[in-house]
Structure formats: structure tokens, C-alpha cells
């Protein structure tokens, strides 16, 4: 072999050795195949084992009142479920879930009213008596008429005991007094302002040596198999002291309070008007609803009233009235497909068979009725990063 050939052969060998991974320089160990059973055992041992959670341990993490509340909701028989919720209230009178349990008792009784009418009436009586006691102790009547109105609304929604519902709705209306309402709300606002002033005048508290613990006390309610399931919310991190002091509460004007009163009264009238219609007292029901509609109540109440009156106007062949109430529904953004068809049809009837000018009419109506408010710069001095933008997603969203 020539010298050149030997050099070329040596170069090829060196190149081949340089491409072998470092790991290959270690000795190769050939393992003997394991037995099938041993292989399976090895595979099981190497797999990640999920933590074995015992039911007792899981339940121990849930507060006792939450467990009792959830157990009561698992009872399929409604009457037995009511008894379970009553026992829960007796065993845990200070629980955060007591109010929810009482609501469940009342709704369950409504569902079984044929066999539990007397018991439901006892519940209503107790609630009204409690509201009367609270009103006499505080000197305010808000809770009393709210209780009567809520009971009437529940009976209306269930379509039962409408005579009682009418009685309670009328009592709620007769209990409402504008002058008393304004006086009560102003006194409440004054108490809030006094408490704010005391906090502002107090010397700043010394910073704690250790950061405050996360706040807790919240909970979530979800429906599971038709029953509420309560779950404690995870603790929230402690909030830092705000860099800017809070603004003092603003005292509402008498006109603002009177407007709020008329809106609340219109809500009660809406309930009474619907009850009267269901009881066949059509003329009086429509009169009450039209009075409530004219008071320009809150959006939800206004939509409810407009929907009922639109149906009545359609039945009576009142095209102008139907157009008025359907226009309100269209501007609210809550008009249904069928109502939209009726809206366009009645607009054609009142506009020579054409839809021309419909959008312009809606725009003009919106600009005429929308609440105007003045925008003023905030007196607070905040960093640009702390600023927020309030945008209206669609017309009328507020």
C-alpha cells in the first residue's frame, strides 16, 4: 500500500471516530428481558399514581354549614327538602347561606302549593310580620312595601293565589309615601356622610407589622340537578391602601330622590297591572300599566310594561298604541323576532305601507328620550396607568 493510500485510510478512520457520540464511549449493558409479570409490576410502579382522596378528607375541607346546605338540596322530595332547609337554618342560624335557604323554602313551597298552601301562607305571614317590626323599629317603610311587592311578584310569576297577589300589590302601593321616602333616603345619606367624615378625621392607623391576611367570606352558588350548590370562594389577596383618598359621598337632591321614588312605585304598579290582567280586570289593569309607563321607570320595568301593553294594543286593534310600545322595545334592544315582525308590520300600516323613515324615527326618538348628563373632569389626580375608559358597546347600552 502506498504512503498516500495509508494516509487517506487513516483520515477516513479518524473522521468516523469523530462522529461517534460521547455517550457511545461508555460500555453498553445488555439487560436480560424480564418476566411478563415483573414487567407489568415495573410499569405500574413507574406510572404516576394519583393522590388517593378519601371522601372524609374532602368533606373535612368544606365548612359544616356549606355541607349541611348542600345535603339539603340533594333531597329529591320537595317537602322533605323544605324540612331539610328548615333544619339547616335552625342548626346554623348565623350562616351566610341562611337567606338563600329561606328563598329555597319559599320557591319549593310555590312548586308544591297544592299540598303546602297553608305552610306557604305561614311563611309569607312571618316575612310580613318581620318587615312590620323592622319598619316600626327603624321608622322607615321601605322594607315593608318591598316585602309586599316581592310576595305579589312571586305569586304573579307562579300564576297562583292571584287574589292574594292583588291584595299584597295594592297594600304595597298604599304603603308608599313620596315625602316619607325622600325623608328616609336623605337621612340615610346624611348618616353615610357623617360616618365618612369621622373616618376621614380619624388619625391614620399605623401600618401593621405583618401584612393583613387574605380576605375571605365570599361564596358562589351554582345549580346542580335543579338545586343550589354552595361553595366557599377562595380567599382574595389583601388589597393595598389606595394611593388616592376616596371621595366623600354625594348627597342626592330632592328631585333625584323623587325620580327614584316614582321609578320604584312604577315597578309595583307593573306587578299590580299584570295581576289585574290575569284576573280578567282588563280595563283597570291597562290603566295602571299606562300610568306606570308614563312614569318612565327603570329600563327593565319599562320593557316589561311595554311588552304587556303592546300585546293588549294588538288584541284591541290599536295600531298607534302598538307602534308606541313596540318602539320602546326596539330602542331597548330587547325586542324579539316576532315582536320585530309586528313592529315592521304596524309601522307599514301607519306609514302608507312603507318602511321609509323607520330608522330616522328611531334615531329621533332615542335622542329625545335619552337621559342627558354632564361630563365633568374628575377632581382626583391619578396616574395615566390608573385611568379607565367607559365605552358604550351599542346604542342604549348605557
C-alpha positions as CSV (number, residue, x, y, z in Angstrom):
1,X,0.0,0.0,0.0
2,X,1.4,3.4,-1.0
3,X,2.0,6.1,1.6
4,X,-0.7,8.2,0.1
5,X,-3.2,5.4,0.4
6,X,-2.3,4.8,4.0
7,X,-2.7,8.5,4.8
8,X,-6.2,8.5,3.2
9,X,-7.3,5.4,5.0
10,X,-6.1,6.9,8.4
11,X,-8.1,10.1,7.6
12,X,-11.3,8.1,7.0
13,X,-10.9,6.2,10.3
14,X,-10.3,9.4,12.3
15,X,-13.4,11.1,10.7
16,X,-15.6,8.1,11.6
17,X,-14.4,8.1,15.2
18,X,-15.1,11.8,15.5
19,X,-18.8,11.3,14.6
20,X,-19.5,8.8,17.4
21,X,-21.5,10.4,20.4
22,X,-19.7,10.7,23.7
23,X,-22.3,8.5,25.3
24,X,-21.3,5.7,23.0
25,X,-17.9,5.6,24.5
26,X,-19.4,4.2,27.7
27,X,-19.8,0.4,28.0
28,X,-23.1,-0.9,26.6
29,X,-25.1,-3.0,29.1
30,X,-27.4,-5.6,27.6
31,X,-30.3,-6.4,30.1
32,X,-31.9,-9.7,30.2
33,X,-35.7,-9.5,29.3
34,X,-37.8,-9.5,32.4
35,X,-40.7,-11.9,33.0
36,X,-44.1,-10.6,31.9
37,X,-45.4,-10.3,35.4
38,X,-42.3,-8.5,36.6
39,X,-42.5,-6.1,33.6
40,X,-46.1,-5.3,34.4
41,X,-45.2,-4.6,38.1
42,X,-42.3,-2.4,37.0
43,X,-44.6,-0.4,34.6
44,X,-47.2,0.1,37.4
45,X,-44.5,1.2,39.8
46,X,-43.1,3.8,37.4
47,X,-46.5,5.3,36.5
48,X,-47.6,8.4,38.3
49,X,-50.0,7.5,41.0
50,X,-52.9,9.9,41.6
51,X,-53.3,11.0,45.1
52,X,-55.9,8.9,46.9
53,X,-58.6,11.4,48.1
54,X,-60.8,10.0,50.8
55,X,-64.3,11.3,50.9
56,X,-63.9,12.1,54.6
57,X,-60.9,14.2,53.9
58,X,-62.6,16.1,51.1
59,X,-65.6,16.8,53.2
60,X,-63.5,18.0,56.1
61,X,-62.3,20.9,53.9
62,X,-65.9,22.1,53.4
63,X,-67.4,24.2,56.2
64,X,-70.1,22.4,58.2
65,X,-72.8,24.9,57.2
66,X,-72.0,24.5,53.5
67,X,-72.1,20.7,53.7
68,X,-75.5,20.9,55.5
69,X,-76.8,23.3,52.9
70,X,-75.7,21.2,50.0
71,X,-77.0,18.0,51.6
72,X,-80.4,19.6,52.0
73,X,-80.5,20.4,48.3
74,X,-79.9,16.8,47.4
75,X,-83.3,15.8,48.8
76,X,-85.5,15.0,45.7
77,X,-88.8,15.2,47.6
78,X,-89.6,18.9,47.7
79,X,-91.4,18.7,51.1
80,X,-88.6,16.8,52.6
81,X,-86.2,19.3,51.1
82,X,-88.1,22.1,52.8
83,X,-87.7,20.3,56.1
84,X,-84.0,19.9,55.5
85,X,-83.5,23.6,54.8
86,X,-85.5,24.4,57.9
87,X,-83.3,22.2,59.9
88,X,-80.2,23.8,58.3
89,X,-81.5,27.3,59.4
90,X,-82.1,26.0,62.9
91,X,-78.7,24.4,63.2
92,X,-76.8,27.2,61.5
93,X,-78.7,30.5,62.2
94,X,-75.6,32.7,61.6
95,X,-74.6,31.1,58.3
96,X,-74.1,33.2,55.2
97,X,-76.4,30.8,53.4
98,X,-79.5,31.3,55.6
99,X,-81.1,33.9,53.2
100,X,-80.6,31.5,50.3
101,X,-82.1,28.7,52.2
102,X,-85.1,30.8,53.0
103,X,-85.5,31.6,49.4
104,X,-85.3,27.9,48.5
105,X,-88.0,27.1,51.1
106,X,-90.3,29.7,49.5
107,X,-89.7,28.6,45.9
108,X,-90.1,25.0,46.9
109,X,-93.4,25.8,48.6
110,X,-94.6,27.6,45.5
111,X,-93.8,24.5,43.4
112,X,-95.9,22.3,45.8
113,X,-98.5,24.9,46.6
114,X,-101.4,22.5,46.2
115,X,-100.2,20.4,49.2
116,X,-98.3,23.2,51.0
117,X,-100.5,26.2,50.6
118,X,-101.1,26.7,54.3
119,X,-97.3,26.4,55.0
120,X,-96.5,28.9,52.3
121,X,-99.0,31.4,53.7
122,X,-97.4,31.0,57.1
123,X,-94.0,31.8,55.5
124,X,-95.5,35.0,53.9
125,X,-97.1,36.0,57.2
126,X,-93.8,35.6,59.0
127,X,-92.0,37.7,56.4
128,X,-94.5,40.5,56.6
129,X,-94.6,40.5,60.4
130,X,-90.7,40.7,60.4
131,X,-90.9,43.6,57.9
132,X,-93.5,45.4,60.1
133,X,-91.3,45.0,63.1
134,X,-88.3,46.3,61.2
135,X,-90.3,49.3,59.9
136,X,-91.5,50.2,63.3
137,X,-88.1,49.9,64.8
138,X,-86.3,52.0,62.2
139,X,-89.1,54.4,61.4
140,X,-88.8,53.6,57.7
141,X,-91.4,51.9,55.5
142,X,-89.1,50.8,52.6
143,X,-88.7,47.2,53.7
144,X,-92.4,46.8,54.4
145,X,-93.7,47.8,50.9
146,X,-90.8,46.0,49.3
147,X,-91.8,42.8,51.1
148,X,-95.5,43.1,50.0
149,X,-94.3,43.8,46.4
150,X,-91.9,40.9,46.3
151,X,-94.5,38.4,47.5
152,X,-97.0,39.7,45.0
153,X,-94.4,39.4,42.2
154,X,-93.6,35.8,43.2
155,X,-97.2,34.8,43.2
156,X,-97.7,36.5,39.8
157,X,-94.7,34.6,38.3
158,X,-96.0,31.3,39.7
159,X,-99.5,32.1,38.5
160,X,-101.1,31.1,41.8
161,X,-103.1,32.8,44.6
162,X,-103.6,35.8,42.3
163,X,-106.3,37.2,44.7
164,X,-103.6,37.3,47.4
165,X,-101.2,38.7,45.0
166,X,-103.5,41.6,44.1
167,X,-104.1,42.3,47.8
168,X,-100.4,42.4,48.5
169,X,-99.6,44.6,45.5
170,X,-102.3,47.1,46.5
171,X,-101.0,47.1,50.1
172,X,-97.5,47.8,48.8
173,X,-98.8,50.8,46.7
174,X,-100.8,52.2,49.6
175,X,-97.7,51.9,51.9
176,X,-95.6,54.1,49.6
177,X,-95.4,57.7,50.5
178,X,-93.2,60.1,48.5
179,X,-92.5,62.6,51.2
180,X,-91.6,59.8,53.7
181,X,-89.4,58.1,51.0
182,X,-87.4,61.3,50.4
183,X,-87.0,61.9,54.1
184,X,-85.8,58.4,54.8
185,X,-83.3,58.4,51.9
186,X,-81.9,61.8,52.9
187,X,-81.4,60.7,56.5
188,X,-79.6,57.6,55.3
189,X,-77.4,59.7,53.1
190,X,-76.6,62.0,56.0
191,X,-75.7,59.1,58.2
192,X,-73.3,57.8,55.5
193,X,-71.7,61.3,55.1
194,X,-71.2,61.6,58.9
195,X,-69.6,58.2,59.0
196,X,-67.3,59.1,56.1
197,X,-66.3,62.4,57.8
198,X,-65.5,60.6,61.1
199,X,-63.3,58.1,59.2
200,X,-61.5,61.0,57.4
201,X,-60.9,62.9,60.6
202,X,-59.5,59.9,62.4
203,X,-55.7,59.8,62.6
204,X,-54.2,57.3,60.1
205,X,-53.8,53.9,61.6
206,X,-50.2,52.6,61.9
207,X,-49.2,50.1,59.3
208,X,-49.3,46.5,60.6
209,X,-46.1,44.8,61.3
210,X,-47.2,41.9,59.1
211,X,-49.3,42.2,56.0
212,X,-53.0,41.5,56.6
213,X,-54.2,38.0,55.7
214,X,-56.2,37.5,52.6
215,X,-59.9,38.4,52.9
216,X,-62.5,35.6,52.8
217,X,-66.2,35.2,53.3
218,X,-67.4,35.1,49.8
219,X,-69.1,32.1,48.2
220,X,-70.5,31.0,44.9
221,X,-73.9,29.4,44.1
222,X,-74.3,27.0,41.2
223,X,-77.3,24.9,40.2
224,X,-76.7,21.1,40.3
225,X,-79.7,18.9,39.4
226,X,-82.1,21.8,40.0
227,X,-80.8,22.6,43.5
228,X,-78.4,25.3,44.6
229,X,-74.9,24.1,45.4
230,X,-72.8,26.4,47.6
231,X,-69.0,26.6,47.5
232,X,-66.8,28.9,49.5
233,X,-64.8,31.3,47.4
234,X,-61.0,31.2,47.6
235,X,-59.5,33.9,49.8
236,X,-58.8,37.1,48.0
237,X,-55.4,38.8,48.4
238,X,-55.4,41.7,50.8
239,X,-55.8,45.0,48.9
240,X,-53.3,47.7,49.3
241,X,-54.1,51.1,50.7
242,X,-55.4,53.2,47.8
243,X,-52.9,55.9,46.7
244,X,-55.7,58.5,46.4
245,X,-58.2,59.1,49.2
246,X,-61.8,58.2,48.5
247,X,-64.2,61.0,47.5
248,X,-66.9,61.9,50.0
249,X,-70.4,60.6,49.3
250,X,-72.6,62.9,47.2
251,X,-75.9,64.0,48.7
252,X,-78.8,63.2,46.3
253,X,-81.1,66.1,45.5
254,X,-84.8,66.1,46.3
255,X,-85.6,65.8,42.6
256,X,-83.3,62.8,42.2
257,X,-85.0,61.1,45.2
258,X,-88.5,61.9,43.8
259,X,-87.5,60.4,40.5
260,X,-86.2,57.2,42.2
261,X,-89.5,57.0,44.2
262,X,-91.6,57.2,41.0
263,X,-89.5,54.5,39.4
264,X,-90.0,52.2,42.4
265,X,-93.7,52.9,42.5
266,X,-94.0,52.2,38.8
267,X,-92.4,48.8,39.4
268,X,-95.1,47.9,41.9
269,X,-97.8,49.3,39.5
270,X,-96.3,47.0,36.8
271,X,-96.9,44.0,39.1
272,X,-100.4,45.0,40.0
273,X,-101.3,45.8,36.4
274,X,-100.2,42.3,35.2
275,X,-102.1,40.7,38.1
276,X,-105.3,42.6,37.2
277,X,-105.0,41.5,33.6
278,X,-104.6,37.9,34.6
279,X,-107.6,38.2,36.8
280,X,-109.7,39.5,33.9
281,X,-109.8,43.1,35.2
282,X,-108.6,44.3,31.8
283,X,-109.6,48.0,31.9
284,X,-108.2,48.7,35.4
285,X,-105.0,46.7,34.6
286,X,-104.3,48.6,31.4
287,X,-105.0,51.9,33.2
288,X,-102.5,51.0,36.0
289,X,-99.9,49.9,33.4
290,X,-100.2,53.0,31.3
291,X,-99.7,55.2,34.4
292,X,-96.6,53.2,35.3
293,X,-95.4,53.5,31.7
294,X,-95.8,57.3,31.7
295,X,-93.7,57.5,34.9
296,X,-90.6,56.3,32.8
297,X,-89.4,53.7,35.3
298,X,-86.1,51.8,35.1
299,X,-85.3,50.1,31.8
300,X,-86.3,46.5,32.9
301,X,-89.6,47.6,34.3
302,X,-90.3,49.8,31.2
303,X,-89.7,46.9,28.9
304,X,-92.0,44.6,30.9
305,X,-94.8,47.2,30.8
306,X,-94.3,47.9,27.1
307,X,-94.4,44.2,26.2
308,X,-97.7,43.7,28.0
309,X,-99.3,46.8,26.6
310,X,-98.1,46.0,23.1
311,X,-100.0,42.7,23.3
312,X,-103.1,44.4,24.6
313,X,-103.0,47.1,21.9
314,X,-102.6,44.4,19.2
315,X,-105.6,42.5,20.5
316,X,-107.6,45.7,20.6
317,X,-106.5,46.7,17.1
318,X,-104.9,49.9,18.4
319,X,-102.2,50.4,15.8
320,X,-100.9,53.7,17.2
321,X,-100.6,52.2,20.7
322,X,-98.9,49.1,19.5
323,X,-96.4,51.1,17.5
324,X,-95.6,53.2,20.6
325,X,-94.9,50.3,22.8
326,X,-93.0,48.3,20.2
327,X,-90.8,51.3,19.5
328,X,-89.9,51.3,23.2
329,X,-89.0,47.6,22.9
330,X,-86.9,48.3,19.7
331,X,-84.9,51.0,21.4
332,X,-84.3,48.9,24.5
333,X,-82.6,46.2,22.4
334,X,-84.8,43.5,23.9
335,X,-87.3,43.2,21.1
336,X,-87.9,39.6,20.0
337,X,-88.0,38.3,16.4
338,X,-91.8,38.0,16.5
339,X,-92.1,41.5,18.0
340,X,-89.8,42.9,15.3
341,X,-92.1,41.5,12.7
342,X,-95.1,43.0,14.4
343,X,-93.2,46.3,14.7
344,X,-92.4,46.5,11.0
345,X,-95.9,45.4,10.0
346,X,-97.6,48.0,12.2
347,X,-95.2,50.7,11.0
348,X,-96.1,49.9,7.4
349,X,-99.8,50.2,8.3
350,X,-99.3,53.7,9.8
351,X,-96.8,54.8,7.0
352,X,-98.7,54.1,3.7
353,X,-97.3,50.6,3.5
354,X,-93.7,51.6,3.5
355,X,-90.7,51.2,5.9
356,X,-89.2,54.5,4.8
357,X,-88.1,56.7,7.7
358,X,-88.2,53.9,10.3
359,X,-84.5,54.3,11.2
360,X,-84.8,58.1,11.3
361,X,-87.8,57.8,13.6
362,X,-85.9,55.6,16.0
363,X,-82.9,57.9,16.0
364,X,-85.1,60.9,16.7
365,X,-87.0,59.1,19.5
366,X,-83.8,57.9,21.1
367,X,-82.3,61.5,21.1
368,X,-85.5,62.8,22.5
369,X,-85.8,60.3,25.4
370,X,-82.2,59.5,26.3
371,X,-81.1,60.8,29.7
372,X,-78.7,63.7,29.3
373,X,-75.9,64.1,31.8
374,X,-73.0,66.5,32.1
375,X,-69.5,65.1,32.0
376,X,-67.0,66.8,34.3
377,X,-63.3,66.1,34.8
378,X,-62.6,64.1,37.9
379,X,-61.1,66.1,40.8
380,X,-58.8,63.3,41.6
381,X,-55.2,63.3,40.4
382,X,-54.4,59.9,39.1
383,X,-51.6,58.3,37.2
384,X,-52.2,57.7,33.5
385,X,-51.9,54.0,34.2
386,X,-54.8,54.1,36.6
387,X,-57.2,55.7,34.2
388,X,-60.1,53.8,32.7
389,X,-62.3,54.3,29.7
390,X,-66.0,53.8,29.8
391,X,-67.4,52.8,26.3
392,X,-70.9,52.1,25.1
393,X,-70.9,48.8,23.3
394,X,-74.1,49.5,21.4
395,X,-76.6,52.3,21.4
396,X,-78.7,52.4,24.5
397,X,-76.3,50.1,26.5
398,X,-75.6,52.9,28.9
